[in-house]
Amino acid sequence: MANTIALDAMGGDHGPSVTIPAALAALAGQPDLRLILVGPRDVIQAELARHRAGESARLSIQHASQTVSMDEPPAHALRTKKDSSMRVAIDLVKSGGAQACVSSGNTGALMATARFVLRTLPGIDRPAIITAWPTMHGHVHILDLGANVDSTPEQLLQFGIMGSLLVSALEGKADPQVCLLNIGVEDIKGTEAVKQAAALFRASDLNYGGFIEGDEIFTGHADVVVCDGFVGNVVTKASEGLAKMISQLMKQAFMRNLFTRLAGAVALPVINAFRKSVDTRRYNGASLVGLNGIVVKSHGGADAVAFEYAILVALAEIKKQVPQLIGRRLASMHAQGAPA
């Protein structure tokens, strides 16, 4: 079985109307990819028919009779939705029927279910959510983005190790620079957990770049930025809101009158290049690192283009064997008596 991904076809705000065209596009562009669409068979078949497609050697359907709503409590989904499209997709990873799962469903339910079914790697207390963001000079990976509201210094170090290994594997960087997000760069600033984590980072063999402030995330100074899930989620939502505001203000400015419309027409190539460079759809797909398997979370409101990018994130992690790489590194550190 090569490069098989189970898709939660019912997840997110739009369900099959997004996940299925995204799946078809991914299959068209990736000849080494095989997909399993998980959800009610009749619903999936009807959506495939709308796109003049059907099951094949590279595209199959795994029936699941339940779905998890976007506002459903994680504990309730875990306890009562054992035949949900989300749970069945993760079960396929556990059984070996797929090598990765992609879902745009309820984040809390996805994390709880994935942790329950797949378990964490030895040496990892809690999984974390990591994704790439655009910067002035490329992109940066940041974690945790909401899986852990509070994190101990040791857990922050684990996040740094996992983030460093993921970037090294996916991008071929031998020694990615890892920084801790803080309210200042001086050693005396920050919470006790962050200051204690800094001491652990300095004692580790990570390429530790020290503290980084929020305004430096997008400069490209760091390859990996580490924070707890509360801070990471706030920064993520604030950044998304800022990007939407800038886009809307630019649109309003160019549409103000005839002269600004003409200026907009002249500047259109520049505007389009800018939009492409900051298009959040190209950075969709957050990995739940620290699990015994690959699980990628797509944004709940993702369109087909964005969901396809999440599929490609999972495919890249399969090819680079990211969980196995992290597991081997942690085992080696444990054998050497390292802090993590």
C-alpha positions as CSV (number, residue, x, y, z in Angstrom):
1,M,0.0,0.0,0.0
2,A,1.6,3.3,-1.1
3,N,0.6,6.8,-0.1
4,T,-3.0,6.1,1.0
5,I,-4.9,8.8,2.8
6,A,-8.3,8.5,4.5
7,L,-10.4,11.7,4.1
8,D,-13.1,12.7,6.5
9,A,-15.5,13.6,3.6
10,M,-18.2,15.0,5.9
11,G,-16.0,17.3,8.0
12,G,-15.9,21.1,8.0
13,D,-18.5,23.8,7.1
14,H,-19.1,22.5,3.6
15,G,-18.6,18.7,3.7
16,P,-18.6,16.7,0.5
17,S,-19.1,19.8,-1.7
18,V,-15.5,20.8,-0.8
19,T,-13.7,17.5,0.2
20,I,-14.7,15.5,-2.9
21,P,-13.6,18.1,-5.6
22,A,-10.4,18.6,-3.6
23,A,-9.8,14.8,-3.6
24,L,-10.3,14.6,-7.3
25,A,-7.9,17.5,-7.9
26,A,-5.3,15.9,-5.7
27,L,-5.5,12.6,-7.5
28,A,-5.2,14.3,-10.8
29,G,-2.0,16.0,-9.7
30,Q,-0.4,13.2,-7.7
31,P,-0.1,9.9,-9.6
32,D,1.3,8.1,-6.5
33,L,-1.7,9.0,-4.3
34,R,-4.6,6.8,-3.3
35,L,-7.6,8.2,-1.4
36,I,-10.4,6.7,0.8
37,L,-13.5,8.9,1.1
38,V,-15.1,8.2,4.5
39,G,-18.7,9.0,5.1
40,P,-22.3,7.9,4.1
41,R,-21.8,5.9,0.9
42,D,-24.9,7.3,-0.8
43,V,-24.0,10.9,-0.1
44,I,-20.4,10.5,-1.4
45,Q,-21.6,8.6,-4.5
46,A,-24.1,11.4,-5.3
47,E,-21.4,14.1,-5.0
48,L,-18.9,12.0,-7.1
49,A,-21.7,11.7,-9.8
50,R,-22.0,15.5,-9.8
51,H,-18.3,15.6,-10.9
52,R,-18.7,12.7,-13.3
53,A,-16.5,10.5,-11.2
54,G,-16.8,7.2,-9.3
55,E,-14.8,4.7,-7.4
56,S,-11.6,3.4,-9.0
57,A,-8.3,1.7,-8.1
58,R,-7.1,5.0,-6.6
59,L,-10.4,6.2,-5.1
60,S,-12.6,4.2,-2.8
61,I,-15.4,4.8,-0.3
62,Q,-15.5,3.6,3.3
63,H,-19.0,3.9,4.7
64,A,-19.6,5.6,8.0
65,S,-23.1,6.2,9.3
66,Q,-22.4,9.2,11.7
67,T,-20.9,12.7,11.5
68,V,-19.4,15.0,14.1
69,S,-20.9,18.5,14.2
70,M,-18.5,21.5,14.4
71,D,-19.8,22.5,17.8
72,E,-20.1,19.0,19.4
73,P,-18.2,18.5,22.7
74,P,-15.1,16.4,22.1
75,A,-16.0,14.0,24.9
76,H,-19.5,13.4,23.5
77,A,-18.1,12.7,20.0
78,L,-15.5,10.3,21.4
79,R,-18.0,8.4,23.5
80,T,-21.0,8.3,21.1
81,K,-19.7,8.7,17.6
82,K,-17.7,5.5,17.1
83,D,-19.0,5.2,13.5
84,S,-18.5,8.8,12.5
85,S,-16.6,9.7,9.4
86,M,-13.9,11.3,11.5
87,R,-13.5,8.2,13.8
88,V,-13.5,5.7,10.9
89,A,-10.9,7.7,9.0
90,I,-8.6,7.7,12.1
91,D,-9.3,4.0,12.7
92,L,-8.1,3.3,9.1
93,V,-4.7,4.8,10.1
94,K,-4.6,2.7,13.2
95,S,-5.4,-0.5,11.3
96,G,-2.9,0.2,8.5
97,G,-5.7,0.7,5.9
98,A,-4.4,4.2,5.4
99,Q,-1.1,6.0,6.2
100,A,-2.7,9.4,7.1
101,C,-6.0,11.0,7.8
102,V,-7.2,14.5,6.8
103,S,-10.2,16.2,8.3
104,S,-11.6,19.7,8.4
105,G,-14.0,18.7,11.2
106,N,-14.3,19.8,14.9
107,T,-10.7,20.4,16.1
108,G,-11.3,19.3,19.7
109,A,-13.0,16.1,18.6
110,L,-10.3,15.4,16.1
111,M,-7.5,15.8,18.6
112,A,-9.4,13.8,21.3
113,T,-10.2,11.0,18.9
114,A,-6.8,10.9,17.3
115,R,-5.1,10.8,20.7
116,F,-7.4,8.1,22.0
117,V,-7.1,5.8,18.9
118,L,-3.5,6.4,17.8
119,R,-1.9,7.2,21.2
120,T,1.1,9.5,21.6
121,L,4.7,8.6,20.7
122,P,6.8,7.4,23.6
123,G,8.3,10.4,25.4
124,I,5.5,12.8,24.3
125,D,3.1,14.0,26.9
126,R,0.7,15.8,24.6
127,P,0.4,16.1,20.8
128,A,0.6,19.6,19.4
129,I,-0.8,21.4,16.3
130,I,1.7,22.8,13.9
131,T,1.4,24.6,10.6
132,A,3.3,26.9,8.2
133,W,2.8,30.6,7.9
134,P,4.1,32.9,5.2
135,T,6.9,35.3,6.1
136,M,8.9,38.0,4.3
137,H,11.5,35.4,3.3
138,G,9.5,32.2,2.9
139,H,7.6,30.7,5.7
140,V,7.8,29.6,9.4
141,H,6.3,26.7,11.3
142,I,4.6,27.5,14.6
143,L,3.2,25.3,17.4
144,D,1.2,24.8,19.4
145,L,-1.9,26.3,17.8
146,G,-4.5,25.3,20.3
147,A,-4.2,21.7,21.4
148,N,-2.8,22.6,24.8
149,V,-4.0,25.7,26.6
150,D,-1.3,25.3,29.3
151,S,2.1,23.7,28.7
152,T,4.9,22.8,31.0
153,P,8.5,23.7,30.2
154,E,9.2,20.1,29.3
155,Q,6.2,20.0,27.0
156,L,7.4,23.2,25.3
157,L,10.8,21.5,24.7
158,Q,9.0,18.5,23.2
159,F,7.1,20.9,20.9
160,G,10.5,22.4,19.8
161,I,12.0,19.0,19.1
162,M,9.0,17.9,17.1
163,G,8.8,21.1,15.1
164,S,12.5,21.0,14.4
165,L,12.3,17.4,13.1
166,L,9.2,18.1,11.0
167,V,10.9,21.1,9.3
168,S,14.1,19.2,8.8
169,A,12.3,16.3,7.2
170,L,9.9,18.2,5.0
171,E,12.3,21.0,3.9
172,G,15.7,19.3,4.0
173,K,17.1,21.8,6.6
174,A,19.8,20.0,8.6
175,D,19.5,22.3,11.7
176,P,16.4,24.5,11.7
177,Q,16.4,27.4,14.1
178,V,13.9,27.2,16.9
179,C,12.7,30.2,18.9
180,L,10.4,30.6,21.9
181,L,7.6,33.2,21.5
182,N,7.7,35.7,24.4
183,I,6.8,39.2,25.3
184,G,10.4,40.3,25.0
185,V,13.9,39.0,24.1
186,E,15.4,39.6,27.5
187,D,16.0,36.6,29.8
188,I,14.0,38.3,32.7
189,K,10.8,38.6,30.6
190,G,8.0,36.1,30.3
191,T,6.1,33.6,32.4
192,E,8.0,31.2,34.6
193,A,7.1,28.3,32.3
194,V,8.7,30.2,29.3
195,K,11.8,31.1,31.2
196,Q,12.3,27.6,32.5
197,A,11.7,26.2,29.0
198,A,14.4,28.6,27.7
199,A,16.9,26.9,30.0
200,L,15.9,23.5,28.7
201,F,16.2,24.7,25.1
202,R,19.7,26.0,25.8
203,A,20.7,22.7,27.3
204,S,19.4,20.7,24.4
205,D,21.0,20.1,21.0
206,L,18.4,22.1,19.2
207,N,19.6,25.1,17.2
208,Y,18.0,27.5,19.7
209,G,17.7,31.1,18.6
210,G,16.4,32.5,21.9
211,F,13.2,34.5,22.5
212,I,11.2,36.0,19.6
213,E,8.5,38.6,19.9
214,G,5.2,38.5,18.0
215,D,6.2,41.2,15.5
216,E,9.3,39.1,14.5
217,I,7.3,35.9,13.5
218,F,6.8,37.1,10.0
219,T,10.4,38.4,9.4
220,G,11.7,34.9,8.6
221,H,14.2,35.0,11.4
222,A,13.1,31.6,12.8
223,D,12.3,28.3,11.2
224,V,10.2,27.1,14.1
225,V,8.3,29.2,16.7
226,V,7.2,27.5,19.9
227,C,4.4,28.6,22.3
228,D,1.6,27.2,24.3
229,G,-1.8,26.5,22.6
230,F,-3.5,29.5,24.2
231,V,-1.0,32.0,22.8
232,G,-0.7,30.2,19.5
233,N,-4.4,30.2,18.9
234,V,-4.8,33.9,19.7
235,V,-1.9,34.8,17.4
236,T,-3.4,32.6,14.6
237,K,-6.8,34.2,14.8
238,A,-5.4,37.7,15.1
239,S,-3.2,37.1,12.0
240,E,-6.1,35.8,10.0
241,G,-8.2,38.7,11.0
242,L,-5.5,41.2,10.0
243,A,-5.0,39.5,6.6
244,K,-8.8,39.8,5.9
245,M,-8.8,43.5,7.0
246,I,-5.8,44.4,4.7
247,S,-7.5,42.6,1.8
248,Q,-10.8,44.4,2.4
249,L,-9.2,47.8,2.8
250,M,-7.2,47.4,-0.4
251,K,-10.4,46.5,-2.3
252,Q,-12.2,49.5,-0.9
253,A,-9.3,51.8,-1.7
254,F,-9.2,50.7,-5.4
255,M,-13.0,50.8,-5.8
256,R,-13.4,54.3,-4.4
257,N,-13.9,56.1,-7.7
258,L,-13.0,55.9,-11.4
259,F,-9.4,57.0,-11.0
260,T,-8.7,54.5,-8.2
261,R,-10.3,51.8,-10.4
262,L,-7.9,52.7,-13.2
263,A,-5.0,52.7,-10.8
264,G,-6.1,49.2,-9.6
265,A,-6.2,48.0,-13.2
266,V,-2.6,49.1,-13.7
267,A,-1.5,47.6,-10.4
268,L,-3.4,44.3,-11.0
269,P,-0.3,42.2,-11.7
270,V,1.3,43.4,-8.4
271,I,-1.9,42.9,-6.5
272,N,-2.3,39.4,-7.8
273,A,1.3,38.5,-6.9
274,F,0.7,39.9,-3.4
275,R,-2.5,37.9,-3.0
276,K,-0.8,34.7,-4.0
277,S,2.1,35.2,-1.6
278,V,-0.3,35.7,1.4
279,D,-3.1,33.4,0.2
280,T,-3.9,31.4,3.4
281,R,-5.3,28.6,1.3
282,R,-1.7,27.7,0.3
283,Y,-0.8,27.2,4.0
284,N,-3.9,25.2,4.9
285,G,-3.2,21.9,6.7
286,A,-2.1,21.8,10.3
287,S,-0.4,18.6,11.5
288,L,-1.2,16.9,14.8
289,V,2.4,16.0,15.7
290,G,3.3,13.6,18.5
291,L,0.9,10.9,17.5
292,N,1.6,7.3,16.4
293,G,0.3,8.3,12.9
294,I,-0.3,11.2,10.6
295,V,-3.4,13.3,11.2
296,V,-3.8,16.7,9.3
297,K,-6.4,19.3,10.3
298,S,-7.8,21.5,7.6
299,H,-9.5,24.8,8.3
300,G,-13.2,24.2,8.9
301,G,-14.2,26.9,6.3
302,A,-11.7,25.7,3.7
303,D,-12.6,25.7,0.1
304,A,-11.6,22.9,-2.4
305,V,-8.2,24.6,-3.1
306,A,-7.4,24.9,0.5
307,F,-8.5,21.3,1.3
308,E,-6.3,20.0,-1.5
309,Y,-3.3,21.7,0.1
310,A,-4.1,19.9,3.4
311,I,-4.1,16.6,1.5
312,L,-0.6,17.5,0.1
313,V,0.7,18.2,3.6
314,A,-0.3,14.7,4.6
315,L,1.2,13.2,1.5
316,A,4.5,14.9,2.2
317,E,4.6,13.6,5.8
318,I,3.9,10.1,4.5
319,K,6.8,10.3,2.1
320,K,9.2,11.7,4.8
321,Q,7.9,9.3,7.5
322,V,7.6,12.1,10.0
323,P,6.1,10.2,13.0
324,Q,8.8,7.5,12.7
325,L,11.5,10.1,12.5
326,I,10.2,11.9,15.6
327,G,9.9,8.6,17.4
328,R,13.4,7.5,16.7
329,R,14.8,10.9,17.8
330,L,12.9,10.8,21.1
331,A,14.0,7.2,21.7
332,S,17.6,8.3,21.2
333,M,17.3,11.2,23.5
334,H,15.6,9.1,26.2
335,A,18.5,6.6,25.9
336,Q,21.0,9.4,26.4
337,G,19.1,10.8,29.4
338,A,18.2,14.1,27.7
339,P,15.5,16.3,29.4
340,A,12.7,15.5,27.0
